[in-house]
Amino acid sequence: MRRYILVTLALCSAAPLAAQNPPRAPSPRAPRTPAAAPASPAQPAVAAGSDPRIPAIVAAVSADRLRADVTRLVGFGTRHTLSDTVSETRGIGAARRWVKAEFERISAACGGCLEVFYVSGMVGPTPRIPTPTNVVDVVAVQRGTTDTGRYVMMSGDIDSRISDGMNAADSSPGANDNASGLAGTLEAARVLTRYRFAGNVVYAALSAEEQGLNGGQILAQWVQQRGWRLVGVLNNDMIGNVQGIDGITDNSTARVFSDAVPPTETEQERTRRRSTGGEVDGVSRQLARYVDRIADRYVPGLDVWMIYRLDRFGRGGHHRPFADLGYPAVRVMEMHENYTRQHQNIRDENGIHYGDVLEGVDFAYAAKITSLDAATLAALSWAPAPPRTVRLSGAGQPAAILAWAAPEDSSDVAGYRVYWRRTDSPTWDSSEDVGMATRHVFTGRIVDNYYFGVASLSRDGDESVVVFPGADR
C-alpha cells in the first residue's frame, strides 16, 4: 500500500488569559480501600491536593451543546469514508468541512488561539477501501506557554457505517458511534480554550476508523515524523449509550481501555522486565490510572472502570495506532454497549428498534465523560513534565530506593510525589510528597513486595503521570 500525506496549516495568534471561574467542590465519593502496607504517614493517592480551576472546567461542559453537535453530524445523512466528498450537505466531505469550520469558530471566540488544519493521506486499495481514497483528519492545536514541545490529545471519529461496512450510500447516522465522541472533542475545545496551559492541547477529528483505523494511522505517523513529545492520547469512541445489551442501565460509570506494555519495547527491556516486574505498568496503563484518579478527584457521579485490555475483546479503536508507536494512548467510552445500535441498518425487527440514532444517546451522560476528558487534558497540560531516568534499587536491602532526574523543562516543577502499591494491586494506593528531592528511600518497604513510581508536581496541585522505573526511555 502506498501512502502520501498532505498537510495544510492555518496559523493563529495566542490565546487570551484564562477565565477564572469560581471553583465548585466535587461531591464526595467512596474512597478506594488501600492495599495493606506498613504503617506510614502517607495518604491514599485520591487524597492528594487538587487544582481549584478544574471543577469549573467540569461544570462548564454542556449537554445541550453536545446534543446540537451530534444532531448536526447526524444531519449529514452518512459520514461513511467512501461517501460523497463534494456535496455541501451530505457525506464525509461536508461533515469534515463543518468540523473544520467549527474549530475555526471556536478559535475566533478565543482570539485565534487554535491552529486548525487538515492532515491527510492516500489509502487503498485495501479490503475495506477498494480504490485509492484521500483520508482526511481535522486537527486543532492550542499552543502551550512554557513547555511547547509537550502535547496531549483528545480525539473522536468523523466516519460512520451501517450493517454493510461497504455501503456508502444509505443513511448512516452514527449518532453514538461516533458523533458522540467527536462532539465531546469539540466541546472540550470550547471549554479549554478559555484557559492557557503550559503544554500544547490537540483536538483531533479522525477519519476512516471503520475502514481500518486509517485516519489514526495517518495522524500518528505524522506526529512521529515531527518528533512531538506526546504524553497522552484520549480517544473517545461511543460515550453516550446508557442502556446496555446486557439489560443494565448505567449513567455513572465509564470504561478506560489501555495496553499493558507498549509493543515498541525491546527484547532487552522484555528480558529485564521478567526480573524486575512491571507487566501491567506500561505508559498507556499509567495514563489509564491517571484518568481514574482525575475522575475520583474532580468528576461527581462518574466512576472509571479500568479495563486491562488494549480495546474490547477482538476489536479496535483509534487509540491503537498511537499505542502501536509507543505513545501513551487509551480509549474512553461508555460502560455498557448496545449492539442493536451499532453498525446497524435502521429498522424494526422482532420488536427491536435497530440503528444508531439520536434517541439512543444520553447527552447528560456524554457530558460527564466529556468533562472527565477535559479535566484530564487540563491537569496534564498544567502539570509539569514527568520525571526522567527513573531507577529503582534495593535488592537484598531493608528498603527500596527510587531515584530520578528532573524533566528537561523543570521551571514548573514545585516538587515530586512518590507512589507505591502492592504488586497485586491495580492502582497506586499510597503516596508521599518528597519536596524537590530526586531520591527517596522507602524505609521498611522491601523492594520485592511493592511497585514504586514518581510524578512531578505543580504549585497549583496538578501532577504528571506516574513514571514507572525504567519506563521513561
C-alpha positions as CSV (number, residue, x, y, z in Angstrom):
1,M,0.0,0.0,0.0
2,R,1.4,3.4,-1.0
3,R,0.5,6.3,1.3
4,Y,1.0,10.0,0.9
5,I,0.5,12.8,3.4
6,L,-0.8,16.3,2.5
7,V,-0.9,19.0,5.2
8,T,-2.4,22.5,5.1
9,L,-2.0,24.9,8.0
10,A,-3.9,27.9,9.2
11,L,-1.8,29.7,11.9
12,C,-3.5,31.8,14.5
13,S,-2.4,34.1,17.3
14,A,-2.0,33.2,21.0
15,A,-4.9,32.6,23.4
16,P,-6.3,35.2,25.9
17,L,-5.7,34.7,29.5
18,A,-7.7,32.0,31.3
19,A,-11.2,32.8,32.6
20,Q,-11.1,32.4,36.3
21,N,-14.4,30.8,37.3
22,P,-15.1,30.2,41.0
23,P,-14.3,26.5,41.8
24,R,-17.1,24.1,42.5
25,A,-16.3,21.4,45.0
26,P,-16.9,17.8,43.7
27,S,-19.4,15.7,45.6
28,P,-18.0,13.2,48.0
29,R,-17.0,9.8,46.6
30,A,-16.5,6.5,48.2
31,P,-12.7,6.1,48.7
32,R,-10.8,3.1,47.5
33,T,-9.7,0.6,50.1
34,P,-5.9,0.9,50.0
35,A,-3.8,-2.2,49.8
36,A,-2.2,-3.4,53.0
37,A,1.1,-1.6,53.8
38,P,3.4,-0.9,56.7
39,A,2.2,2.0,59.0
40,S,3.1,5.3,57.4
41,P,2.0,8.9,57.4
42,A,1.4,8.8,53.7
43,Q,-2.1,9.3,52.4
44,P,-4.0,7.4,49.7
45,A,-3.5,8.9,46.2
46,V,-7.0,10.2,45.9
47,A,-6.5,12.5,49.0
48,A,-3.8,14.5,47.2
49,G,-4.2,18.2,46.6
50,S,-6.4,19.5,43.8
51,D,-6.3,22.3,41.3
52,P,-9.1,24.7,42.1
53,R,-9.6,25.7,38.5
54,I,-10.5,22.2,37.3
55,P,-14.0,21.9,38.9
56,A,-15.0,25.0,36.9
57,I,-13.9,23.2,33.7
58,V,-16.0,20.2,34.7
59,A,-19.0,22.3,35.3
60,A,-18.7,24.2,32.0
61,V,-19.3,21.2,29.8
62,S,-22.8,21.5,28.2
63,A,-25.1,18.6,27.4
64,D,-27.1,20.9,25.2
65,R,-24.1,21.8,23.0
66,L,-23.3,18.1,22.7
67,R,-26.8,17.4,21.6
68,A,-26.6,20.2,19.0
69,D,-23.3,18.9,17.6
70,V,-24.4,15.3,17.4
71,T,-27.7,16.4,15.7
72,R,-25.6,18.4,13.2
73,L,-23.4,15.4,12.4
74,V,-26.3,13.1,12.1
75,G,-27.8,15.6,9.6
76,F,-25.1,14.8,7.0
77,G,-27.0,11.6,6.3
78,T,-23.9,9.4,6.1
79,R,-20.3,10.0,7.1
80,H,-19.0,6.8,5.5
81,T,-15.4,7.1,4.5
82,L,-16.3,6.3,0.9
83,S,-19.3,8.6,0.7
84,D,-19.7,11.9,-1.2
85,T,-16.9,14.5,-0.7
86,V,-18.3,17.2,-3.0
87,S,-21.8,17.8,-1.6
88,E,-22.3,20.7,0.8
89,T,-25.0,18.9,2.8
90,R,-24.4,15.1,2.7
91,G,-21.4,12.8,3.1
92,I,-18.0,12.7,4.7
93,G,-16.7,15.8,2.8
94,A,-19.5,18.0,4.1
95,A,-19.0,16.6,7.6
96,R,-15.3,17.3,7.8
97,R,-15.6,20.8,6.4
98,W,-18.2,21.5,9.0
99,V,-15.9,20.2,11.8
100,K,-13.0,22.4,10.5
101,A,-15.3,25.4,10.4
102,E,-16.5,24.7,13.9
103,F,-12.9,24.5,15.2
104,E,-12.3,27.8,13.4
105,R,-15.4,29.3,15.1
106,I,-14.1,28.2,18.5
107,S,-10.7,29.7,17.6
108,A,-12.3,33.0,16.7
109,A,-14.1,33.1,20.0
110,C,-10.8,32.8,21.9
111,G,-8.9,35.4,19.9
112,G,-7.4,32.9,17.4
113,C,-5.9,30.5,19.9
114,L,-6.2,27.4,17.7
115,E,-4.1,26.3,14.7
116,V,-6.7,24.5,12.5
117,F,-5.6,22.3,9.6
118,Y,-6.1,19.1,7.7
119,V,-3.8,16.0,7.8
120,S,-4.5,13.6,5.1
121,G,-3.1,10.6,3.2
122,M,-4.0,8.4,0.3
123,V,-5.1,4.9,1.4
124,G,-6.0,1.9,-0.8
125,P,-6.7,-0.4,-2.4
126,T,-7.4,-2.4,0.7
127,P,-10.2,-4.9,1.5
128,R,-12.3,-2.0,3.0
129,I,-11.1,0.8,0.7
130,P,-11.2,-0.8,-2.8
131,T,-9.9,2.3,-4.7
132,P,-7.3,4.9,-3.6
133,T,-9.0,7.3,-1.3
134,N,-7.9,10.5,0.3
135,V,-8.5,10.0,4.1
136,V,-8.7,13.4,5.8
137,D,-8.3,14.2,9.5
138,V,-9.1,17.6,11.1
139,V,-6.7,18.8,13.7
140,A,-6.8,21.9,16.0
141,V,-3.8,22.7,18.2
142,Q,-3.9,25.0,21.3
143,R,-0.3,26.1,21.8
144,G,1.3,25.9,25.3
145,T,3.0,28.8,27.0
146,T,6.2,27.2,28.5
147,D,6.7,23.5,27.7
148,T,6.0,24.0,24.0
149,G,7.4,20.6,23.0
150,R,4.9,18.6,25.0
151,Y,1.4,17.6,23.7
152,V,-1.7,15.9,24.9
153,M,-4.5,14.9,22.5
154,M,-8.2,14.2,22.6
155,S,-9.8,12.5,19.5
156,G,-13.1,11.4,18.1
157,D,-14.1,9.8,14.8
158,I,-15.9,11.6,11.9
159,D,-17.0,8.5,10.0
160,S,-20.0,6.2,10.4
161,R,-21.3,2.9,8.9
162,I,-24.3,0.6,8.9
163,S,-24.7,-3.2,8.6
164,D,-22.8,-3.5,5.4
165,G,-19.5,-1.8,6.1
166,M,-19.0,-1.0,2.4
167,N,-22.4,0.7,1.9
168,A,-21.5,4.4,1.4
169,A,-24.9,5.5,0.0
170,D,-27.6,4.7,2.5
171,S,-28.3,6.6,5.7
172,S,-25.8,6.0,8.4
173,P,-26.5,8.5,11.2
174,G,-23.8,7.2,13.6
175,A,-25.2,9.2,16.5
176,N,-23.4,7.4,19.3
177,D,-20.7,5.7,17.1
178,N,-19.1,8.1,16.9
179,A,-20.7,11.5,16.6
180,S,-20.8,11.5,20.4
181,G,-17.1,11.2,20.7
182,L,-16.4,13.8,18.1
183,A,-19.0,16.2,19.7
184,G,-17.1,15.6,23.0
185,T,-13.9,16.7,21.4
186,L,-15.4,19.8,20.0
187,E,-17.0,20.6,23.4
188,A,-13.7,20.1,25.2
189,A,-12.1,22.6,22.8
190,R,-14.8,25.1,23.6
191,V,-14.3,24.8,27.3
192,L,-10.5,24.6,27.4
193,T,-9.7,27.4,25.0
194,R,-10.9,29.7,27.8
195,Y,-7.6,28.9,29.6
196,R,-3.9,28.8,28.9
197,F,-1.7,25.8,29.6
198,A,2.0,25.1,29.9
199,G,1.8,22.3,27.3
200,N,0.0,22.0,24.0
201,V,-3.5,20.6,23.7
202,V,-4.6,18.9,20.5
203,Y,-8.2,18.2,19.4
204,A,-8.4,15.7,16.5
205,A,-11.3,14.5,14.3
206,L,-10.2,11.3,12.7
207,S,-11.5,9.6,9.6
208,A,-11.8,6.0,8.3
209,E,-11.9,4.3,11.7
210,E,-14.5,1.9,10.4
211,Q,-12.3,1.1,7.4
212,G,-9.2,0.0,9.3
213,L,-8.1,2.8,11.7
214,N,-6.6,4.6,8.7
215,G,-7.1,8.2,10.0
216,G,-5.4,7.4,13.3
217,Q,-2.5,5.7,11.5
218,I,-2.0,8.8,9.3
219,L,-2.0,11.2,12.2
220,A,0.1,9.0,14.5
221,Q,2.8,8.7,11.7
222,W,2.5,12.5,11.1
223,V,3.1,13.2,14.8
224,Q,6.0,10.8,14.9
225,Q,7.7,12.4,11.9
226,R,7.5,15.8,13.6
227,G,9.0,14.5,16.8
228,W,6.1,15.6,19.0
229,R,6.6,14.7,22.7
230,L,3.1,13.2,23.0
231,V,2.4,12.3,26.7
232,G,-1.2,11.3,26.4
233,V,-4.0,10.4,23.8
234,L,-7.6,10.2,25.0
235,N,-9.6,8.5,22.2
236,N,-13.4,8.9,22.8
237,D,-15.4,6.3,20.9
238,M,-19.0,5.9,21.9
239,I,-19.7,8.0,25.1
240,G,-23.5,8.3,25.0
241,N,-25.3,4.9,25.5
242,V,-26.6,4.1,29.0
243,Q,-28.9,1.1,28.2
244,G,-26.7,-1.9,27.6
245,I,-27.4,-5.1,25.6
246,D,-26.9,-6.8,28.9
247,G,-30.0,-5.2,30.3
248,I,-28.2,-2.8,32.6
249,T,-28.8,0.9,32.6
250,D,-25.8,2.8,33.9
251,N,-25.1,6.5,33.7
252,S,-22.4,6.7,36.3
253,T,-19.6,4.5,35.1
254,A,-17.1,4.9,32.2
255,R,-14.6,2.4,30.8
256,V,-10.9,3.2,30.1
257,F,-9.1,0.6,28.0
258,S,-5.3,0.5,27.9
259,D,-2.3,-1.6,26.8
260,A,-0.3,-3.3,29.5
261,V,3.1,-2.5,28.0
262,P,4.0,-0.8,24.7
263,P,4.7,-3.1,21.7
264,T,7.8,-1.0,21.0
265,E,9.7,-2.3,24.0
266,T,13.0,-4.0,23.0
267,E,14.0,-7.6,23.7
268,Q,16.4,-6.3,26.3
269,E,13.5,-4.5,28.1
270,R,11.3,-7.6,28.0
271,T,14.1,-9.6,29.5
272,R,14.7,-7.1,32.2
273,R,11.0,-7.0,33.0
274,R,11.0,-10.7,33.8
275,S,13.4,-9.9,36.7
276,T,12.0,-6.5,37.8
277,G,8.3,-6.7,37.1
278,G,6.0,-4.2,35.5
279,E,3.9,-6.4,33.3
280,V,0.9,-4.0,33.8
281,D,2.8,-0.8,34.1
282,G,3.4,0.5,30.6
283,V,2.9,4.1,29.7
284,S,-0.7,3.6,28.5
285,R,-1.6,1.8,31.7
286,Q,-0.2,4.7,33.7
287,L,-2.3,7.1,31.7
288,A,-5.4,5.0,32.4
289,R,-4.7,5.2,36.1
290,Y,-4.3,8.9,35.8
291,V,-7.7,9.2,34.2
292,D,-9.1,7.1,37.0
293,R,-7.6,9.5,39.6
294,I,-8.9,12.5,37.8
295,A,-12.5,11.1,37.9
296,D,-12.2,10.4,41.6
297,R,-10.9,13.8,42.3
298,Y,-13.0,16.1,40.1
299,V,-16.0,14.5,38.4
300,P,-19.0,14.0,40.6
301,G,-21.2,11.0,39.8
302,L,-18.8,9.2,37.4
303,D,-16.6,6.3,38.3
304,V,-13.9,4.8,36.0
305,W,-13.6,1.1,35.5
306,M,-10.1,0.4,34.1
307,I,-10.3,-2.4,31.6
308,Y,-6.9,-4.2,31.3
309,R,-7.1,-4.7,27.5
310,L,-6.0,-2.6,24.6
311,D,-9.6,-2.5,23.5
312,R,-12.8,-4.5,23.6
313,F,-12.3,-8.2,23.1
314,G,-11.1,-8.8,19.5
315,R,-11.9,-5.2,18.4
316,G,-10.1,-1.9,17.8
317,G,-10.2,1.8,18.1
318,H,-8.3,4.9,17.0
319,H,-6.1,5.0,20.1
320,R,-4.3,1.9,18.8
321,P,-2.2,3.5,16.1
322,F,-0.7,5.8,18.7
323,A,-0.1,2.9,21.2
324,D,1.5,0.9,18.4
325,L,4.1,3.6,18.1
326,G,4.8,3.6,21.8
327,Y,2.7,6.7,22.8
328,P,0.5,6.6,25.9
329,A,-3.0,6.2,24.5
330,V,-6.3,5.0,26.0
331,R,-9.9,4.5,24.8
332,V,-12.5,6.3,26.9
333,M,-16.1,5.1,26.4
334,E,-19.5,4.1,27.8
335,M,-19.8,1.3,30.3
336,H,-22.5,-0.8,28.6
337,E,-22.7,-1.1,24.9
338,N,-25.9,-1.9,22.9
339,Y,-25.1,-3.8,19.8
340,T,-28.5,-3.2,18.3
341,R,-27.4,0.4,18.0
342,Q,-24.0,-0.2,16.4
343,H,-23.3,-0.9,12.7
344,Q,-27.0,-1.5,12.0
345,N,-29.4,-0.6,9.3
346,I,-32.3,1.4,10.7
347,R,-35.2,-1.0,11.0
348,D,-37.7,-2.6,13.3
349,E,-37.3,-6.4,13.6
350,N,-39.0,-8.8,16.1
351,G,-40.0,-5.8,18.3
352,I,-36.4,-4.4,18.4
353,H,-35.5,-1.0,17.1
354,Y,-32.2,-1.2,15.3
355,G,-30.0,1.8,14.3
356,D,-27.6,4.3,15.7
357,V,-30.0,7.2,16.0
358,L,-30.2,10.3,18.2
359,E,-32.7,8.7,20.6
360,G,-30.0,6.3,21.7
361,V,-27.7,9.0,23.1
362,D,-28.0,10.2,26.7
363,F,-26.4,13.6,26.5
364,A,-26.1,14.2,30.2
365,Y,-24.0,11.0,30.4
366,A,-22.0,12.1,27.4
367,A,-21.4,15.4,29.2
368,K,-20.0,13.6,32.2
369,I,-17.5,11.7,30.1
370,T,-16.6,14.8,28.2
371,S,-15.9,16.6,31.5
372,L,-13.6,13.8,32.5
373,D,-11.7,14.2,29.3
374,A,-11.5,18.0,29.7
375,A,-10.3,17.7,33.3
376,T,-7.7,15.2,32.3
377,L,-6.4,17.3,29.5
378,A,-6.2,20.4,31.7
379,A,-4.5,18.5,34.6
380,L,-1.9,17.0,32.2
381,S,-1.3,20.3,30.5
382,W,-1.0,22.4,33.6
383,A,1.2,19.8,35.2
384,P,5.0,19.8,34.8
385,A,6.6,17.2,32.5
386,P,7.2,13.9,34.2
387,P,10.5,12.9,35.8
388,R,13.2,11.3,33.7
389,T,15.5,8.3,34.0
390,V,13.6,6.8,37.0
391,R,15.5,3.9,38.5
392,L,14.8,1.5,41.3
393,S,17.3,-0.3,43.5
394,G,17.4,-2.1,46.9
395,A,17.8,-5.8,46.2
396,G,18.9,-7.5,49.4
397,Q,18.4,-4.4,51.4
398,P,15.8,-3.4,54.1
399,A,14.5,-0.5,51.9
400,A,13.7,0.2,48.3
401,I,15.4,3.2,46.8
402,L,13.9,5.3,44.0
403,A,16.0,7.9,42.1
404,W,15.1,10.1,39.1
405,A,16.1,13.2,37.2
406,A,14.2,16.4,36.8
407,P,12.4,16.9,33.5
408,E,14.2,18.9,30.8
409,D,11.9,21.9,31.4
410,S,11.9,21.9,35.2
411,S,10.8,25.5,35.7
412,D,7.2,24.5,36.5
413,V,8.2,21.7,39.0
414,A,7.3,22.5,42.6
415,G,8.2,19.1,44.0
416,Y,7.7,15.4,43.5
417,R,5.3,12.8,44.7
418,V,6.4,9.1,45.1
419,Y,3.9,6.3,44.9
420,W,3.8,2.7,45.9
421,R,1.4,-0.2,45.9
422,R,1.5,-3.9,46.5
423,T,2.4,-5.9,43.3
424,D,-1.1,-7.4,43.2
425,S,-2.9,-4.0,43.3
426,P,-4.2,-2.4,40.1
427,T,-3.9,1.2,41.3
428,W,-1.4,3.5,43.0
429,D,-2.8,3.3,46.5
430,S,-0.3,5.2,48.6
431,S,1.8,8.3,48.1
432,E,4.2,10.8,49.8
433,D,5.4,14.2,48.8
434,V,9.1,14.5,49.0
435,G,9.8,18.1,48.1
436,M,12.5,18.8,45.5
437,A,14.5,15.7,46.3
438,T,15.3,13.4,43.4
439,R,16.0,10.3,45.5
440,H,13.8,8.6,48.1
441,V,14.4,5.7,50.5
442,F,11.3,3.7,51.3
443,T,12.3,2.6,54.8
444,G,10.8,-0.7,55.8
445,R,9.5,-1.5,52.3
446,I,11.3,-4.4,50.7
447,V,11.7,-3.9,47.0
448,D,10.4,-7.4,46.3
449,N,7.0,-6.7,47.7
450,Y,5.9,-3.4,46.1
451,Y,5.9,-1.4,42.9
452,F,7.1,2.2,43.0
453,G,6.8,5.3,40.9
454,V,7.1,9.1,40.9
455,A,5.3,12.1,39.5
456,S,6.2,15.8,39.1
457,L,4.0,18.4,40.9
458,S,3.0,21.9,40.1
459,R,2.3,24.7,42.6
460,D,-1.4,24.6,41.7
461,G,-1.9,21.0,42.7
462,D,-1.5,19.3,39.3
463,E,0.8,16.4,38.7
464,S,2.2,14.5,35.8
465,V,1.5,10.9,35.0
466,V,3.3,8.5,37.4
467,V,6.5,7.2,35.8
468,F,7.4,3.5,36.5
469,P,11.1,2.7,36.9
470,G,12.7,2.1,33.5
471,A,9.6,3.0,31.5
472,D,10.8,6.5,30.5
473,R,13.4,5.6,27.9
